[in-house]
């Protein structure tokens, strides 16, 4: 970062948060713990983050006047999700420092740009190809093979915007079903397990990584996270080194997560990067109760220009997402020894909607 873009907040100053979901809510709560205020900007009047802040702006991301007023009220701006319109980021960045820098979004909002970025760093990914037509898809299938996964280049999450392409599929129909003009075909990875590294980087370039997390999904949505991941120490060190390399290459400020596959190899397991999430991340929720400092506080520290913490994990941690109707059984978790319940204050549950999570901390195994 240039010196003119450096931010140093003091207690009582205000952080602006774009997005009013559960991540924004937890960032605001972490800021309050440090004596900082938060103001949330979201177009959704039912945003759960609104419930925990004194000041909020409910307006569309294209509302220039509202964005300008929001920027004038805060000392720094951050975001809880990466699919912010580029025009919104540009308007705000012209008036106030936005962290992580909106330039990061140019890489992470586009799956092809992200894969190219990671590959140029010498870090492994699944084989991939740019696809802009049914003809491109046929050529990509011929080069990469099947099964493979066709994904929209932008705005996909939790399994949305992607189709698994298997033997016998009609490429023309698959392309029509995805309903996009730009996509990426990725080779299907026969992974042993999925892991992620949540890392924080300060404006001074210090990078601090949490313990590697192992993740299990249900219907393409994260269901369980385990810390530490059940992988060899040497592989965990490699995963942290990959996350640090990516954070430094992006000149990143704040918390990010790097999702990876552990794949078998003749010389032992290896790592392939799947995605970069330029924000606090669902797989880091275990840090709220399982570490001395949460990912949310670490993010606040980074964007406020404060020293990063060096978190200590309290034990073996399991995080369980409460998805859809799972939240209706919250009572059973309230009486379970060692369990901590986090409910997000959302409205009615629906399939695939993250309503809360539970963390369980156990003494480390000997």
N, C-alpha and C positions, 0 to 999 in steps of 0.2 A: 504494500500500500504506500501511496505517497503521503508525505507528512501532512499535506493539506486535507487528506481524507481521514486522518486518524481521529478517533473519538475517545475521549476520556470523560465518562459520566461520573457524577458524584451522587451519593444518596439523596433521594428526593427528585432526581431527574426522571424523565419519562422516556420509555421505549415504545415506539410505534410498531404494532404487529399487523401485518397483512394476513387476513384469514382468521375466521372466528371458530374453527373447529376445536377438537380436544387438544391438539398440539399447541395451538395458540393459547388455550386456557391454561395448560400446564407451564408454558413459558411465562405467562403473566403471574401465576402463583409463585414461580421461582424468583421472578423479579421482586415481588412483594417481600419475600423472605430476606432479600438483600437490601431492603429499604428503597427500592426503585419502584416507580409507578409504571403503568402500562396503559396504552390506549389502543384499542382494537378497531381495525377497519375491515368491514365485511358487508357484502350486499344482502346477506341472509338475516332477516330480523330475529330468527330463532337461533342464532349462533350461540353455542354454549359458552364461548369465551366471554360474551357480553356479561354473563352473570357474575364474573369475578373481578371486573374492573369498574372504576368509577366513571371513566369517560370512554365512549364508543362512538364510532361513526358508521352509520348504516347507509351505504350508498353504493352505486355501481362502480366497478373498477374503471369505467370510462368517464366518470364524473370528474372533470378536471378541477372545477372549483372546490369540490369536497376533498380531493387529493391535496390541493395546495393548502387548504386550511389544516388538514391532518398533518402535513409536513411541518407547518409552522408551530404546531403544538408539541412536537417531540424532539428529542435530542439525537436519536438514531432510529433507523427503520430496519426491521427484519421481516421475515415471512415464514409462515408455517407450512406452506405447500409450494411446489416448484412451478406449477402451471399458471403463474401470474402473467397476464398479458404483457408483452414486451413494451407496449406503449405506456402502460401504467408504471412499470419500472423506470422508464426513461423520464417521465414527468417527475416522479419522486426524486430520482437521483440528481436531477438538475437543481433540486432545492435542499436536499438533506442527504447525508451519507446513508446508503443502503448496504446492509451486510447480511449475508455474503453479497459481494459485488454482483450486480445484475449480469455482468459479462459471463459469470459462471452459468447462468441459465441458458445462454446461447449453446453451451455444450451439453448440459444435462437435460434440456427439454427435448432434444432431438436424439433419438436412439442411435441413428447412424453417426452423427457427430460425436456422440459419447463413445461409441465403439472405436471410431477412428482415433480419438484422443487417447484412449487406454492403450490401443495397439501401438501407437507411436511412442508410448512410454516404455515399450518392451514388455508389457504385461499381457498375459494370456487371456483370451476370451473365446467363446464359442465361434466357430467359423460363421461368417455372415456375408450377406450381399444386399445391395440396394435394389429395391423393387418399386417400379413406377407404373407397371402395366402387367396384364396377364402374360404377355410375351416375356417380360423380364422375369416373372415368377417361374415360368417354364425353364428358362435358362438357369436361374438360380437353383432350382431343384436338381437340374442335371449336374451342376457343379458341386452342390453341397450334399445332395442325397436326402433320403427320407428315412425316418420321420424328421420333421423340422417344424419350427414355429414361425408363423408369419405375424408380424406385429406392426401396428401403426407406428410411424416414426415419432409422433407426438401425442400427448394427452392420454396415455394408457396407464392404468394402475389396477392393482388387485385383480389381475386376470382380464381386465377389460381391454378391448382393442387388440385382441390376439386370437389366432386360430392355430390349432395343431394340425399340420398337414401330414397325412399318412399315405401309405401305398394305396393306389387305386383312386385317390381323390382327383377330382376334376379341377385343374388349375384355374380355368375360366370361372367356374362357380365359386371357388375359394376366394378369388380376387373380388368378385362381385359381392360376396357375403361380407367382406371386411369393410366395404364402403369407404375407401380412402383413395387418395391419389399418390400417396407416398408411404412406403412401408419398408421393412427390413425383414429378410428371411434369415433365421438363425438355426444352426444345426442343433438337433436335440442332444442334450448333454446327459449321458448316463451317470449321473452323480451319485456319490455315496451319501452325501449329506449337504445341506445348505447352511452356510454360516454368514455372519456379518460382523463388521468391525465398525463401531461407533467411535469417531475420533473428533477431537476439538483442536483447532488451530488458532493461535492468537495473531494479532497484527504484527507482532515481532517475529513470527515464524516458528514459535514453539508449537509442537504437536504432542498431544497427550491422547493415548488410545485406551479405551476400556478393554476389559478382557473379551476375547472372541466369544461370540454368541452363536449357538446352534438353533436353527429355526425349523419348525414344522408347519406346513400349510394344510388347510382344508378348503377345497373348492377355490384354490388360488389366493386365499386370504390367510395371513399369518394367524395361527391358532396358539402355538406354544413357542416360547423361547427359553433356552437353557444357558445359564452362564455358570462355569465356563463351558465352552464347546468340548465335546468328547473327541478331541484330536490331539496328536502328539505336540509337545511343547515347541518343537522346531517348526512345525507347520503353522502353529499359532503365531510364532514370531514372524514368519513369512507374511502371514495375513496382515499383521499390524504394520509391517514394512511397506506393503502394497498400499494400504490406506494412507500412510504418511507420505508416500511418494505422490499419490494423487492429490492430496491436500496441498502439498507444496507446489505442484505443477499448476494448480488452479489459483495459487496465491490466495487461498481460502481464509476467511475469517468467520468463525462460528463452528457449529457442530455439523458433521456430515456422516452418512453411513455408506459403507461400501459392501454390497451384497456379493457373495462369491459361492461358487460350487467347489466342493472337494471331489476330485475325480481320481479314479484308480490309474496307476501307471506302473510300468515295469520296474522303475526305481523307487516305487512308493507313491503315496498320494500326492497330487499336485492341485494347484488352485487356478480357477478361471474366474475372472470378474464378470458378474452378471449385470449389475446396475449400480449407479451412483445416485444416492438421494441427498440433495444439497440442503439438508434440514435435519432437525431432530427426527428420530425414527422410531417406529413401533417396536422394533426389536431392541431398542434401548430403554424401554419402559421399566425393565427390571432394575435399572439404576436408581429409581425413585426410593426403593426400600432396601435394595441389595447392595448399595455402594454408599460411601461416605458423602459423596457429592453426586447429584443426578446429572443426566445429560442436559436437562433443562437449565439448571443453574450454571453448568459449564458453558452453555451457549450464551447465556446472559453475561457471564464474566467476559467471554471473548468479544462480544459486540460492544460491551461497555468500556472496553480497554482495560479491564482489570486482570490481575494474574490468574492463570488457569490453576485449577486444583489438580492434585495427583491422587485420584480416587482410590480408595481401598475397598475391595469387595468383602462383604460381611460373611459370606458363606456360599454354598451352592444354591443357586437361585432358579426358580421356575416362574415364568410369567405366562398366564393364561388369558387370552383375549375373550371377552364376553361379547359374542356376536349375535345380533338379532335377538331371538327369544331367550338366549342364554341368560340375559340380564334379569329375566323374571325369577330366576332361582338365586338371586343375590343373597338371600337370607341364609342359605346353607354355608356360604363363604364367610359370613359375619361371625359364625360360631366355630369356624375351623381354627385350631391353634396354629399360630405362625403365619396366618394368611392376612394380607392387607388388601382391602377392597378400594378400588378407584372407579367411581361412576362419573360419567361425563356430562350428566345433566341434559341429555338429548331428549327428544320427544318420543313418540311411539317407536318401538323396535320394528325393524323390517329385515328380511333376509339380506345378509351381507353387510349390515350396518354395524360398525364398531360402537358398542354402547358403554364399554368399560373394560377394565382388566383387573386381574388379581395377581399379586406377587407372593411367593412363598420362599422363605429363606431358611435353609438348614445348615447346621454346622458342617464345615468342610469334611469330606470323607478322608479317612486316614489311610 
